């Protein structure tokens, strides 16, 4: 019936909230970023713990750690 086809990917659009506009990039000290990455990579702190201690976004820390350990799926191309 028609109702069954609504369960597919096409029927979900009406439930989605409008996407928020992105804000400015957060400012943080790059020396702190380096220290946070070092702590996480040494296993002395988790990414979420480092986020709270150093005030650096979780996604940034996670990306930088993966970038350095070589586990990033699509590393940025250097020109």
N, CA, C, O and CB atoms as a CASP TS submission, in Angstrom:
PFRMAT TS
TARGET T0000
AUTHOR 0000-0000-0000
METHOD Language model
MODEL 1
PARENT N/A
ATOM      1  N   UNK     1       0.833  -1.197   0.000  1.00  0.00           N
ATOM      2  CA  UNK     1       0.000   0.000   0.000  1.00  0.00           C
ATOM      3  C   UNK     1       0.872   1.254   0.000  1.00  0.00           C
ATOM      4  O   UNK     1       2.092   1.165   0.145  1.00  0.00           O
ATOM      5  CB  UNK     1      -0.945   0.002   1.217  1.00  0.00           C
ATOM      6  N   UNK     2       0.261   2.399  -0.160  1.00  0.00           N
ATOM      7  CA  UNK     2       0.971   3.676  -0.191  1.00  0.00           C
ATOM      8  C   UNK     2       1.663   3.966   1.130  1.00  0.00           C
ATOM      9  O   UNK     2       2.764   4.516   1.129  1.00  0.00           O
ATOM     10  CB  UNK     2       0.013   4.804  -0.527  1.00  0.00           C
ATOM     11  N   UNK     3       1.056   3.615   2.251  1.00  0.00           N
ATOM     12  CA  UNK     3       1.622   3.924   3.571  1.00  0.00           C
ATOM     13  C   UNK     3       2.963   3.229   3.792  1.00  0.00           C
ATOM     14  O   UNK     3       3.856   3.793   4.424  1.00  0.00           O
ATOM     15  CB  UNK     3       0.645   3.518   4.672  1.00  0.00           C
ATOM     16  N   UNK     4       3.109   2.019   3.280  1.00  0.00           N
ATOM     17  CA  UNK     4       4.348   1.277   3.464  1.00  0.00           C
ATOM     18  C   UNK     4       5.534   1.968   2.791  1.00  0.00           C
ATOM     19  O   UNK     4       6.652   1.903   3.302  1.00  0.00           O
ATOM     20  CB  UNK     4       4.194  -0.132   2.919  1.00  0.00           C
ATOM     21  N   UNK     5       5.308   2.627   1.658  1.00  0.00           N
ATOM     22  CA  UNK     5       6.409   3.278   0.954  1.00  0.00           C
ATOM     23  C   UNK     5       6.902   4.520   1.699  1.00  0.00           C
ATOM     24  O   UNK     5       8.007   4.989   1.428  1.00  0.00           O
ATOM     25  CB  UNK     5       5.976   3.656  -0.459  1.00  0.00           C
ATOM     26  N   UNK     6       6.126   5.054   2.614  1.00  0.00           N
ATOM     27  CA  UNK     6       6.525   6.230   3.399  1.00  0.00           C
ATOM     28  C   UNK     6       7.668   5.919   4.358  1.00  0.00           C
ATOM     29  O   UNK     6       8.373   6.832   4.789  1.00  0.00           O
ATOM     30  CB  UNK     6       5.335   6.765   4.182  1.00  0.00           C
ATOM     31  N   UNK     7       7.866   4.641   4.700  1.00  0.00           N
ATOM     32  CA  UNK     7       8.914   4.270   5.652  1.00  0.00           C
ATOM     33  C   UNK     7      10.311   4.383   5.056  1.00  0.00           C
ATOM     34  O   UNK     7      11.298   4.358   5.792  1.00  0.00           O
ATOM     35  CB  UNK     7       8.689   2.860   6.144  1.00  0.00           C
ATOM     36  N   UNK     8      10.408   4.506   3.756  1.00  0.00           N
ATOM     37  CA  UNK     8      11.711   4.583   3.103  1.00  0.00           C
ATOM     38  C   UNK     8      12.397   5.910   3.371  1.00  0.00           C
ATOM     39  O   UNK     8      11.901   6.737   4.136  1.00  0.00           O
ATOM     40  CB  UNK     8      11.564   4.373   1.610  1.00  0.00           C
ATOM     41  N   UNK     9      13.524   6.099   2.744  1.00  0.00           N
ATOM     42  CA  UNK     9      14.330   7.301   2.954  1.00  0.00           C
ATOM     43  C   UNK     9      13.560   8.548   2.541  1.00  0.00           C
ATOM     44  O   UNK     9      13.689   9.589   3.186  1.00  0.00           O
ATOM     45  CB  UNK     9      15.647   7.209   2.172  1.00  0.00           C
ATOM     46  N   UNK    10      12.776   8.467   1.498  1.00  0.00           N
ATOM     47  CA  UNK    10      12.054   9.629   0.991  1.00  0.00           C
ATOM     48  C   UNK    10      11.021  10.195   1.946  1.00  0.00           C
ATOM     49  O   UNK    10      10.720  11.386   1.866  1.00  0.00           O
ATOM     50  CB  UNK    10      11.389   9.275  -0.275  1.00  0.00           C
ATOM     51  N   UNK    11      10.470   9.406   2.836  1.00  0.00           N
ATOM     52  CA  UNK    11       9.400   9.870   3.710  1.00  0.00           C
ATOM     53  C   UNK    11       9.858  10.590   4.958  1.00  0.00           C
ATOM     54  O   UNK    11       9.025  11.073   5.724  1.00  0.00           O
ATOM     55  CB  UNK    11       8.575   8.734   4.105  1.00  0.00           C
ATOM     56  N   UNK    12      11.157  10.676   5.186  1.00  0.00           N
ATOM     57  CA  UNK    12      11.647  11.242   6.447  1.00  0.00           C
ATOM     58  C   UNK    12      11.884  12.745   6.398  1.00  0.00           C
ATOM     59  O   UNK    12      12.060  13.368   7.446  1.00  0.00           O
ATOM     60  CB  UNK    12      12.918  10.563   6.839  1.00  0.00           C
ATOM     61  N   UNK    13      11.893  13.337   5.226  1.00  0.00           N
ATOM     62  CA  UNK    13      12.253  14.747   5.095  1.00  0.00           C
ATOM     63  C   UNK    13      11.345  15.674   5.895  1.00  0.00           C
ATOM     64  O   UNK    13      11.809  16.685   6.422  1.00  0.00           O
ATOM     65  CB  UNK    13      12.221  15.145   3.649  1.00  0.00           C
ATOM     66  N   UNK    14      10.056  15.345   5.992  1.00  0.00           N
ATOM     67  CA  UNK    14       9.142  16.255   6.678  1.00  0.00           C
ATOM     68  C   UNK    14       9.380  16.298   8.188  1.00  0.00           C
ATOM     69  O   UNK    14       8.940  17.240   8.847  1.00  0.00           O
ATOM     70  CB  UNK    14       7.710  15.848   6.401  1.00  0.00           C
ATOM     71  N   UNK    15      10.070  15.296   8.751  1.00  0.00           N
ATOM     72  CA  UNK    15      10.343  15.272  10.188  1.00  0.00           C
ATOM     73  C   UNK    15      11.621  16.016  10.558  1.00  0.00           C
ATOM     74  O   UNK    15      11.858  16.283  11.736  1.00  0.00           O
ATOM     75  CB  UNK    15      10.436  13.844  10.667  1.00  0.00           C
ATOM     76  N   UNK    16      12.445  16.354   9.574  1.00  0.00           N
ATOM     77  CA  UNK    16      13.740  16.967   9.873  1.00  0.00           C
ATOM     78  C   UNK    16      13.572  18.419  10.304  1.00  0.00           C
ATOM     79  O   UNK    16      12.719  19.145   9.793  1.00  0.00           O
ATOM     80  CB  UNK    16      14.665  16.884   8.653  1.00  0.00           C
ATOM     81  N   UNK    17      14.406  18.821  11.256  1.00  0.00           N
ATOM     82  CA  UNK    17      14.450  20.219  11.678  1.00  0.00           C
ATOM     83  C   UNK    17      15.319  20.975  10.681  1.00  0.00           C
ATOM     84  O   UNK    17      16.209  20.389  10.065  1.00  0.00           O
ATOM     85  CB  UNK    17      15.004  20.365  13.145  1.00  0.00           C
ATOM     86  N   UNK    18      15.069  22.272  10.518  1.00  0.00           N
ATOM     87  CA  UNK    18      15.975  23.026   9.645  1.00  0.00           C
ATOM     88  C   UNK    18      17.371  23.070  10.262  1.00  0.00           C
ATOM     89  O   UNK    18      17.508  23.199  11.478  1.00  0.00           O
ATOM     90  CB  UNK    18      15.443  24.466   9.405  1.00  0.00           C
ATOM     91  N   UNK    19      18.387  22.966   9.443  1.00  0.00           N
ATOM     92  CA  UNK    19      19.768  22.941   9.938  1.00  0.00           C
ATOM     93  C   UNK    19      20.160  24.328  10.449  1.00  0.00           C
ATOM     94  O   UNK    19      19.883  25.346   9.815  1.00  0.00           O
ATOM     95  CB  UNK    19      20.747  22.475   8.821  1.00  0.00           C
ATOM     96  N   UNK    20      20.814  24.337  11.613  1.00  0.00           N
ATOM     97  CA  UNK    20      21.283  25.607  12.167  1.00  0.00           C
ATOM     98  C   UNK    20      22.434  26.128  11.331  1.00  0.00           C
ATOM     99  O   UNK    20      23.212  25.358  10.769  1.00  0.00           O
ATOM    100  CB  UNK    20      21.713  25.446  13.642  1.00  0.00           C
ATOM    101  N   UNK    21      22.534  27.451  11.258  1.00  0.00           N
ATOM    102  CA  UNK    21      23.673  28.046  10.568  1.00  0.00           C
ATOM    103  C   UNK    21      24.903  27.849  11.429  1.00  0.00           C
ATOM    104  O   UNK    21      24.828  27.916  12.656  1.00  0.00           O
ATOM    105  CB  UNK    21      23.436  29.556  10.269  1.00  0.00           C
ATOM    106  N   UNK    22      26.027  27.608  10.793  1.00  0.00           N
ATOM    107  CA  UNK    22      27.260  27.399  11.543  1.00  0.00           C
ATOM    108  C   UNK    22      27.735  28.716  12.123  1.00  0.00           C
ATOM    109  O   UNK    22      27.648  29.769  11.491  1.00  0.00           O
ATOM    110  CB  UNK    22      28.350  26.778  10.651  1.00  0.00           C
ATOM    111  N   UNK    23      28.240  28.627  13.342  1.00  0.00           N
ATOM    112  CA  UNK    23      28.776  29.813  13.997  1.00  0.00           C
ATOM    113  C   UNK    23      30.223  30.034  13.610  1.00  0.00           C
ATOM    114  O   UNK    23      30.750  29.378  12.712  1.00  0.00           O
ATOM    115  CB  UNK    23      28.650  29.694  15.508  1.00  0.00           C
ATOM    116  N   UNK    24      30.853  30.963  14.298  1.00  0.00           N
ATOM    117  CA  UNK    24      32.269  31.225  14.049  1.00  0.00           C
ATOM    118  C   UNK    24      33.093  30.075  14.597  1.00  0.00           C
ATOM    119  O   UNK    24      32.636  29.302  15.438  1.00  0.00           O
ATOM    120  CB  UNK    24      32.710  32.567  14.685  1.00  0.00           C
ATOM    121  N   UNK    25      34.320  29.980  14.100  1.00  0.00           N
ATOM    122  CA  UNK    25      35.235  28.989  14.645  1.00  0.00           C
ATOM    123  C   UNK    25      35.591  29.395  16.062  1.00  0.00           C
ATOM    124  O   UNK    25      35.757  30.580  16.351  1.00  0.00           O
ATOM    125  CB  UNK    25      36.509  28.850  13.767  1.00  0.00           C
ATOM    126  N   UNK    26      35.707  28.420  16.940  1.00  0.00           N
ATOM    127  CA  UNK    26      36.081  28.712  18.321  1.00  0.00           C
ATOM    128  C   UNK    26      37.560  29.055  18.392  1.00  0.00           C
ATOM    129  O   UNK    26      38.385  28.447  17.711  1.00  0.00           O
ATOM    130  CB  UNK    26      35.758  27.519  19.244  1.00  0.00           C
ATOM    131  N   UNK    27      37.880  30.025  19.215  1.00  0.00           N
ATOM    132  CA  UNK    27      39.272  30.430  19.374  1.00  0.00           C
ATOM    133  C   UNK    27      39.888  29.662  20.534  1.00  0.00           C
ATOM    134  O   UNK    27      39.299  29.578  21.611  1.00  0.00           O
ATOM    135  CB  UNK    27      39.384  31.958  19.606  1.00  0.00           C
ATOM    136  N   UNK    28      41.056  29.112  20.318  1.00  0.00           N
ATOM    137  CA  UNK    28      41.789  28.438  21.387  1.00  0.00           C
ATOM    138  C   UNK    28      43.263  28.532  21.068  1.00  0.00           C
ATOM    139  O   UNK    28      43.655  28.681  19.911  1.00  0.00           O
ATOM    140  CB  UNK    28      41.342  26.950  21.547  1.00  0.00           C
ATOM    141  N   UNK    29      44.066  28.444  22.094  1.00  0.00           N
ATOM    142  CA  UNK    29      45.510  28.570  21.975  1.00  0.00           C
ATOM    143  C   UNK    29      46.086  27.315  21.313  1.00  0.00           C
ATOM    144  O   UNK    29      45.797  26.199  21.745  1.00  0.00           O
ATOM    145  CB  UNK    29      46.154  28.803  23.363  1.00  0.00           C
ATOM    146  N   UNK    30      46.883  27.490  20.287  1.00  0.00           N
ATOM    147  CA  UNK    30      47.429  26.328  19.572  1.00  0.00           C
ATOM    148  C   UNK    30      48.460  25.569  20.406  1.00  0.00           C
ATOM    149  O   UNK    30      48.695  24.383  20.173  1.00  0.00           O
ATOM    150  CB  UNK    30      48.061  26.773  18.259  1.00  0.00           C
ATOM    151  N   UNK    31      49.072  26.245  21.371  1.00  0.00           N
ATOM    152  CA  UNK    31      49.970  25.536  22.293  1.00  0.00           C
ATOM    153  C   UNK    31      49.164  24.565  23.153  1.00  0.00           C
ATOM    154  O   UNK    31      49.606  23.453  23.440  1.00  0.00           O
ATOM    155  CB  UNK    31      50.749  26.541  23.193  1.00  0.00           C
ATOM    156  N   UNK    32      47.961  25.011  23.563  1.00  0.00           N
ATOM    157  CA  UNK    32      47.072  24.133  24.336  1.00  0.00           C
ATOM    158  C   UNK    32      46.626  22.953  23.477  1.00  0.00           C
ATOM    159  O   UNK    32      46.535  21.824  23.961  1.00  0.00           O
ATOM    160  CB  UNK    32      45.835  24.919  24.856  1.00  0.00           C
ATOM    161  N   UNK    33      46.352  23.218  22.208  1.00  0.00           N
ATOM    162  CA  UNK    33      45.956  22.146  21.294  1.00  0.00           C
ATOM    163  C   UNK    33      47.060  21.092  21.211  1.00  0.00           C
ATOM    164  O   UNK    33      46.790  19.894  21.287  1.00  0.00           O
ATOM    165  CB  UNK    33      45.643  22.714  19.887  1.00  0.00           C
ATOM    166  N   UNK    34      48.299  21.546  21.055  1.00  0.00           N
ATOM    167  CA  UNK    34      49.432  20.622  20.989  1.00  0.00           C
ATOM    168  C   UNK    34      49.540  19.790  22.264  1.00  0.00           C
ATOM    169  O   UNK    34      49.763  18.580  22.216  1.00  0.00           O
ATOM    170  CB  UNK    34      50.734  21.394  20.753  1.00  0.00           C
ATOM    171  N   UNK    35      49.379  20.463  23.403  1.00  0.00           N
ATOM    172  CA  UNK    35      49.480  19.768  24.691  1.00  0.00           C
ATOM    173  C   UNK    35      48.362  18.734  24.831  1.00  0.00           C
ATOM    174  O   UNK    35      48.594  17.612  25.281  1.00  0.00           O
ATOM    175  CB  UNK    35      49.423  20.780  25.861  1.00  0.00           C
ATOM    176  N   UNK    36      47.148  19.125  24.441  1.00  0.00           N
ATOM    177  CA  UNK    36      46.003  18.218  24.528  1.00  0.00           C
ATOM    178  C   UNK    36      46.217  16.992  23.639  1.00  0.00           C
ATOM    179  O   UNK    36      45.941  15.866  24.053  1.00  0.00           O
ATOM    180  CB  UNK    36      44.704  18.948  24.128  1.00  0.00           C
ATOM    181  N   UNK    37      46.705  17.211  22.423  1.00  0.00           N
ATOM    182  CA  UNK    37      46.956  16.099  21.496  1.00  0.00           C
ATOM    183  C   UNK    37      48.003  15.156  22.084  1.00  0.00           C
ATOM    184  O   UNK    37      47.857  13.936  22.024  1.00  0.00           O
ATOM    185  CB  UNK    37      47.422  16.628  20.110  1.00  0.00           C
ATOM    186  N   UNK    38      49.056  15.737  22.651  1.00  0.00           N
ATOM    187  CA  UNK    38      50.120  14.930  23.255  1.00  0.00           C
ATOM    188  C   UNK    38      49.576  14.065  24.384  1.00  0.00           C
ATOM    189  O   UNK    38      49.896  12.880  24.477  1.00  0.00           O
ATOM    190  CB  UNK    38      51.245  15.831  23.780  1.00  0.00           C
ATOM    191  N   UNK    39      48.752  14.661  25.240  1.00  0.00           N
ATOM    192  CA  UNK    39      48.176  13.930  26.375  1.00  0.00           C
ATOM    193  C   UNK    39      47.291  12.777  25.890  1.00  0.00           C
ATOM    194  O   UNK    39      47.352  11.672  26.428  1.00  0.00           O
ATOM    195  CB  UNK    39      47.358  14.888  27.272  1.00  0.00           C
ATOM    196  N   UNK    40      46.474  13.041  24.877  1.00  0.00           N
ATOM    197  CA  UNK    40      45.565  12.010  24.353  1.00  0.00           C
ATOM    198  C   UNK    40      46.367  10.891  23.693  1.00  0.00           C
ATOM    199  O   UNK    40      46.090   9.711  23.908  1.00  0.00           O
ATOM    200  CB  UNK    40      44.562  12.624  23.337  1.00  0.00           C
ATOM    201  N   UNK    41      47.361  11.268  22.888  1.00  0.00           N
ATOM    202  CA  UNK    41      48.156  10.256  22.182  1.00  0.00           C
ATOM    203  C   UNK    41      49.003   9.423  23.136  1.00  0.00           C
ATOM    204  O   UNK    41      49.294   8.260  22.854  1.00  0.00           O
ATOM    205  CB  UNK    41      49.054  10.922  21.151  1.00  0.00           C
ATOM    206  N   UNK    42      49.399  10.006  24.257  1.00  0.00           N
ATOM    207  CA  UNK    42      50.187   9.269  25.249  1.00  0.00           C
ATOM    208  C   UNK    42      49.300   8.373  26.110  1.00  0.00           C
ATOM    209  O   UNK    42      49.799   7.576  26.905  1.00  0.00           O
ATOM    210  CB  UNK    42      50.966  10.244  26.140  1.00  0.00           C
ATOM    211  N   UNK    43      47.986   8.505  25.949  1.00  0.00           N
ATOM    212  CA  UNK    43      47.063   7.686  26.725  1.00  0.00           C
ATOM    213  C   UNK    43      46.853   8.196  28.138  1.00  0.00           C
ATOM    214  O   UNK    43      46.298   7.492  28.981  1.00  0.00           O
ATOM    215  CB  UNK    43      47.557   6.278  26.776  1.00  0.00           C
ATOM    216  N   UNK    44      47.291   9.409  28.399  1.00  0.00           N
ATOM    217  CA  UNK    44      47.157   9.968  29.748  1.00  0.00           C
ATOM    218  C   UNK    44      45.820  10.663  29.950  1.00  0.00           C
ATOM    219  O   UNK    44      45.460  11.018  31.072  1.00  0.00           O
ATOM    220  CB  UNK    44      48.284  10.945  30.024  1.00  0.00           C
ATOM    221  N   UNK    45      45.082  10.856  28.854  1.00  0.00           N
ATOM    222  CA  UNK    45      43.801  11.547  28.937  1.00  0.00           C
ATOM    223  C   UNK    45      42.935  11.131  27.750  1.00  0.00           C
ATOM    224  O   UNK    45      43.442  10.906  26.651  1.00  0.00           O
ATOM    225  CB  UNK    45      44.000  13.093  28.968  1.00  0.00           C
ATOM    226  N   UNK    46      41.632  11.031  27.977  1.00  0.00           N
ATOM    227  CA  UNK    46      40.722  10.725  26.869  1.00  0.00           C
ATOM    228  C   UNK    46      40.419  12.020  26.112  1.00  0.00           C
ATOM    229  O   UNK    46      40.673  13.115  26.614  1.00  0.00           O
ATOM    230  CB  UNK    46      39.397  10.057  27.389  1.00  0.00           C
ATOM    231  N   UNK    47      39.879  11.886  24.913  1.00  0.00           N
ATOM    232  CA  UNK    47      39.531  13.064  24.117  1.00  0.00           C
ATOM    233  C   UNK    47      38.488  13.903  24.847  1.00  0.00           C
ATOM    234  O   UNK    47      38.592  15.129  24.885  1.00  0.00           O
ATOM    235  CB  UNK    47      39.007  12.648  22.725  1.00  0.00           C
ATOM    236  N   UNK    48      37.482  13.245  25.429  1.00  0.00           N
ATOM    237  CA  UNK    48      36.433  14.002  26.111  1.00  0.00           C
ATOM    238  C   UNK    48      36.955  14.704  27.366  1.00  0.00           C
ATOM    239  O   UNK    48      36.520  15.810  27.685  1.00  0.00           O
ATOM    240  CB  UNK    48      35.281  13.078  26.479  1.00  0.00           C
ATOM    241  N   UNK    49      37.875  14.069  28.067  1.00  0.00           N
ATOM    242  CA  UNK    49      38.485  14.697  29.248  1.00  0.00           C
ATOM    243  C   UNK    49      39.321  15.909  28.813  1.00  0.00           C
ATOM    244  O   UNK    49      39.242  16.975  29.424  1.00  0.00           O
ATOM    245  CB  UNK    49      39.372  13.669  30.029  1.00  0.00           C
ATOM    246  N   UNK    50      40.116  15.738  27.761  1.00  0.00           N
ATOM    247  CA  UNK    50      40.959  16.821  27.250  1.00  0.00           C
ATOM    248  C   UNK    50      40.106  17.993  26.762  1.00  0.00           C
ATOM    249  O   UNK    50      40.501  19.152  26.891  1.00  0.00           O
ATOM    250  CB  UNK    50      41.858  16.309  26.109  1.00  0.00           C
ATOM    251  N   UNK    51      38.953  17.689  26.211  1.00  0.00           N
ATOM    252  CA  UNK    51      38.040  18.732  25.749  1.00  0.00           C
ATOM    253  C   UNK    51      37.669  19.657  26.904  1.00  0.00           C
ATOM    254  O   UNK    51      37.698  20.879  26.764  1.00  0.00           O
ATOM    255  CB  UNK    51      36.771  18.112  25.128  1.00  0.00           C
ATOM    256  N   UNK    52      37.324  19.068  28.036  1.00  0.00           N
ATOM    257  CA  UNK    52      36.942  19.860  29.200  1.00  0.00           C
ATOM    258  C   UNK    52      38.109  20.614  29.809  1.00  0.00           C
ATOM    259  O   UNK    52      37.964  21.771  30.204  1.00  0.00           O
ATOM    260  CB  UNK    52      36.324  18.975  30.237  1.00  0.00           C
ATOM    261  N   UNK    53      39.270  19.967  29.888  1.00  0.00           N
ATOM    262  CA  UNK    53      40.441  20.574  30.526  1.00  0.00           C
ATOM    263  C   UNK    53      41.005  21.719  29.684  1.00  0.00           C
ATOM    264  O   UNK    53      41.338  22.779  30.215  1.00  0.00           O
ATOM    265  CB  UNK    53      41.525  19.515  30.762  1.00  0.00           C
ATOM    266  N   UNK    54      41.112  21.505  28.368  1.00  0.00           N
ATOM    267  CA  UNK    54      41.776  22.482  27.506  1.00  0.00           C
ATOM    268  C   UNK    54      40.820  23.407  26.752  1.00  0.00           C
ATOM    269  O   UNK    54      41.253  24.389  26.150  1.00  0.00           O
ATOM    270  CB  UNK    54      42.634  21.766  26.522  1.00  0.00           C
ATOM    271  N   UNK    55      39.523  23.096  26.783  1.00  0.00           N
ATOM    272  CA  UNK    55      38.546  23.955  26.113  1.00  0.00           C
ATOM    273  C   UNK    55      38.623  23.903  24.592  1.00  0.00           C
ATOM    274  O   UNK    55      38.305  24.880  23.914  1.00  0.00           O
ATOM    275  CB  UNK    55      38.730  25.368  26.563  1.00  0.00           C
ATOM    276  N   UNK    56      39.042  22.771  24.068  1.00  0.00           N
ATOM    277  CA  UNK    56      39.153  22.589  22.620  1.00  0.00           C
ATOM    278  C   UNK    56      38.035  21.648  22.185  1.00  0.00           C
ATOM    279  O   UNK    56      37.797  20.634  22.841  1.00  0.00           O
ATOM    280  CB  UNK    56      40.569  22.023  22.212  1.00  0.00           C
ATOM    281  N   UNK    57      37.340  21.966  21.082  1.00  0.00           N
ATOM    282  CA  UNK    57      36.226  21.123  20.650  1.00  0.00           C
ATOM    283  C   UNK    57      36.625  19.657  20.467  1.00  0.00           C
ATOM    284  O   UNK    57      37.705  19.348  19.964  1.00  0.00           O
ATOM    285  CB  UNK    57      35.656  21.657  19.356  1.00  0.00           C
ATOM    286  N   UNK    58      35.729  18.767  20.885  1.00  0.00           N
ATOM    287  CA  UNK    58      35.933  17.316  20.804  1.00  0.00           C
ATOM    288  C   UNK    58      36.287  16.899  19.379  1.00  0.00           C
ATOM    289  O   UNK    58      37.214  16.119  19.162  1.00  0.00           O
ATOM    290  CB  UNK    58      34.672  16.564  21.280  1.00  0.00           C
ATOM    291  N   UNK    59      35.539  17.425  18.413  1.00  0.00           N
ATOM    292  CA  UNK    59      35.756  17.028  17.019  1.00  0.00           C
ATOM    293  C   UNK    59      37.142  17.437  16.525  1.00  0.00           C
ATOM    294  O   UNK    59      37.773  16.702  15.766  1.00  0.00           O
ATOM    295  CB  UNK    59      34.682  17.644  16.122  1.00  0.00           C
ATOM    296  N   UNK    60      37.612  18.600  16.952  1.00  0.00           N
ATOM    297  CA  UNK    60      38.945  19.064  16.553  1.00  0.00           C
ATOM    298  C   UNK    60      40.013  18.141  17.114  1.00  0.00           C
ATOM    299  O   UNK    60      40.914  17.709  16.394  1.00  0.00           O
ATOM    300  CB  UNK    60      39.187  20.510  17.027  1.00  0.00           C
ATOM    301  N   UNK    61      39.908  17.843  18.400  1.00  0.00           N
ATOM    302  CA  UNK    61      40.892  16.963  19.040  1.00  0.00           C
ATOM    303  C   UNK    61      40.911  15.592  18.379  1.00  0.00           C
ATOM    304  O   UNK    61      41.973  15.056  18.062  1.00  0.00           O
ATOM    305  CB  UNK    61      40.591  16.818  20.538  1.00  0.00           C
ATOM    306  N   UNK    62      39.727  15.035  18.177  1.00  0.00           N
ATOM    307  CA  UNK    62      39.635  13.701  17.593  1.00  0.00           C
ATOM    308  C   UNK    62      40.254  13.690  16.191  1.00  0.00           C
ATOM    309  O   UNK    62      40.980  12.762  15.835  1.00  0.00           O
ATOM    310  CB  UNK    62      38.161  13.235  17.537  1.00  0.00           C
ATOM    311  N   UNK    63      39.962  14.719  15.406  1.00  0.00           N
ATOM    312  CA  UNK    63      40.494  14.816  14.046  1.00  0.00           C
ATOM    313  C   UNK    63      42.014  14.906  14.065  1.00  0.00           C
ATOM    314  O   UNK    63      42.692  14.205  13.313  1.00  0.00           O
ATOM    315  CB  UNK    63      39.902  16.033  13.322  1.00  0.00           C
ATOM    316  N   UNK    64      42.544  15.765  14.920  1.00  0.00           N
ATOM    317  CA  UNK    64      43.998  15.968  14.981  1.00  0.00           C
ATOM    318  C   UNK    64      44.726  14.705  15.439  1.00  0.00           C
ATOM    319  O   UNK    64      45.791  14.375  14.918  1.00  0.00           O
ATOM    320  CB  UNK    64      44.330  17.127  15.924  1.00  0.00           C
ATOM    321  N   UNK    65      44.153  14.005  16.407  1.00  0.00           N
ATOM    322  CA  UNK    65      44.774  12.768  16.895  1.00  0.00           C
ATOM    323  C   UNK    65      44.777  11.721  15.785  1.00  0.00           C
ATOM    324  O   UNK    65      45.793  11.065  15.552  1.00  0.00           O
ATOM    325  CB  UNK    65      44.027  12.228  18.150  1.00  0.00           C
ATOM    326  N   UNK    66      43.648  11.563  15.100  1.00  0.00           N
ATOM    327  CA  UNK    66      43.567  10.585  14.009  1.00  0.00           C
ATOM    328  C   UNK    66      44.509  10.961  12.870  1.00  0.00           C
ATOM    329  O   UNK    66      45.113  10.092  12.242  1.00  0.00           O
ATOM    330  CB  UNK    66      42.123  10.479  13.486  1.00  0.00           C
ATOM    331  N   UNK    67      44.628  12.257  12.611  1.00  0.00           N
ATOM    332  CA  UNK    67      45.513  12.745  11.553  1.00  0.00           C
ATOM    333  C   UNK    67      46.963  12.348  11.850  1.00  0.00           C
ATOM    334  O   UNK    67      47.697  11.939  10.950  1.00  0.00           O
ATOM    335  CB  UNK    67      45.392  14.285  11.408  1.00  0.00           C
ATOM    336  N   UNK    68      47.361  12.469  13.097  1.00  0.00           N
ATOM    337  CA  UNK    68      48.746  12.166  13.481  1.00  0.00           C
ATOM    338  C   UNK    68      49.026  10.677  13.588  1.00  0.00           C
ATOM    339  O   UNK    68      50.150  10.240  13.341  1.00  0.00           O
ATOM    340  CB  UNK    68      49.066  12.823  14.794  1.00  0.00           C
ATOM    341  N   UNK    69      48.016   9.890  13.953  1.00  0.00           N
ATOM    342  CA  UNK    69      48.239   8.452  14.085  1.00  0.00           C
ATOM    343  C   UNK    69      48.079   7.737  12.743  1.00  0.00           C
ATOM    344  O   UNK    69      48.345   6.540  12.637  1.00  0.00           O
ATOM    345  CB  UNK    69      47.271   7.859  15.112  1.00  0.00           C
ATOM    346  N   UNK    70      47.648   8.471  11.729  1.00  0.00           N
ATOM    347  CA  UNK    70      47.506   7.884  10.400  1.00  0.00           C
ATOM    348  C   UNK    70      46.252   7.057  10.238  1.00  0.00           C
ATOM    349  O   UNK    70      46.166   6.249   9.314  1.00  0.00           O
ATOM    350  CB  UNK    70      48.687   7.040  10.095  1.00  0.00           C
ATOM    351  N   UNK    71      45.264   7.240  11.125  1.00  0.00           N
ATOM    352  CA  UNK    71      44.025   6.464  11.011  1.00  0.00           C
ATOM    353  C   UNK    71      42.913   7.266  10.347  1.00  0.00           C
ATOM    354  O   UNK    71      41.764   6.825  10.313  1.00  0.00           O
ATOM    355  CB  UNK    71      43.570   5.996  12.388  1.00  0.00           C
ATOM    356  N   UNK    72      43.248   8.440   9.820  1.00  0.00           N
ATOM    357  CA  UNK    72      42.249   9.257   9.142  1.00  0.00           C
ATOM    358  C   UNK    72      41.931   8.604   7.802  1.00  0.00           C
ATOM    359  O   UNK    72      42.844   8.223   7.070  1.00  0.00           O
ATOM    360  CB  UNK    72      42.750  10.729   8.949  1.00  0.00           C
ATOM    361  N   UNK    73      40.640   8.469   7.470  1.00  0.00           N
ATOM    362  CA  UNK    73      40.254   7.770   6.249  1.00  0.00           C
ATOM    363  C   UNK    73      40.656   8.542   4.997  1.00  0.00           C
ATOM    364  O   UNK    73      41.214   7.960   4.067  1.00  0.00           O
ATOM    365  CB  UNK    73      38.758   7.523   6.242  1.00  0.00           C
ATOM    366  N   UNK    74      40.381   9.836   4.962  1.00  0.00           N
ATOM    367  CA  UNK    74      40.718  10.656   3.799  1.00  0.00           C
ATOM    368  C   UNK    74      41.560  11.842   4.244  1.00  0.00           C
ATOM    369  O   UNK    74      41.025  12.933   4.438  1.00  0.00           O
ATOM    370  CB  UNK    74      39.438  11.139   3.068  1.00  0.00           C
ATOM    371  N   UNK    75      42.864  11.654   4.409  1.00  0.00           N
ATOM    372  CA  UNK    75      43.693  12.760   4.880  1.00  0.00           C
ATOM    373  C   UNK    75      43.705  13.912   3.878  1.00  0.00           C
ATOM    374  O   UNK    75      43.596  13.683   2.673  1.00  0.00           O
ATOM    375  CB  UNK    75      45.118  12.278   5.140  1.00  0.00           C
ATOM    376  N   UNK    76      43.836  15.150   4.365  1.00  0.00           N
ATOM    377  CA  UNK    76      43.846  16.284   3.440  1.00  0.00           C
ATOM    378  C   UNK    76      45.055  16.195   2.512  1.00  0.00           C
ATOM    379  O   UNK    76      46.147  15.809   2.927  1.00  0.00           O
ATOM    380  CB  UNK    76      43.858  17.623   4.216  1.00  0.00           C
ATOM    381  N   UNK    77      44.839  16.559   1.256  1.00  0.00           N
ATOM    382  CA  UNK    77      45.929  16.489   0.279  1.00  0.00           C
ATOM    383  C   UNK    77      46.826  17.707   0.440  1.00  0.00           C
ATOM    384  O   UNK    77      46.352  18.843   0.452  1.00  0.00           O
ATOM    385  CB  UNK    77      45.376  16.405  -1.172  1.00  0.00           C
ATOM    386  N   UNK    78      48.121  17.463   0.562  1.00  0.00           N
ATOM    387  CA  UNK    78      49.091  18.565   0.675  1.00  0.00           C
ATOM    388  C   UNK    78      49.465  19.011  -0.732  1.00  0.00           C
ATOM    389  O   UNK    78      49.718  18.183  -1.606  1.00  0.00           O
ATOM    390  CB  UNK    78      50.374  18.130   1.488  1.00  0.00           C
ATOM    391  N   UNK    79      49.497  20.315  -0.943  1.00  0.00           N
ATOM    392  CA  UNK    79      49.843  20.842  -2.276  1.00  0.00           C
ATOM    393  C   UNK    79      51.323  21.113  -2.371  1.00  0.00           C
ATOM    394  O   UNK    79      51.803  21.559  -3.413  1.00  0.00           O
ATOM    395  CB  UNK    79      49.057  22.125  -2.582  1.00  0.00           C
TER
END
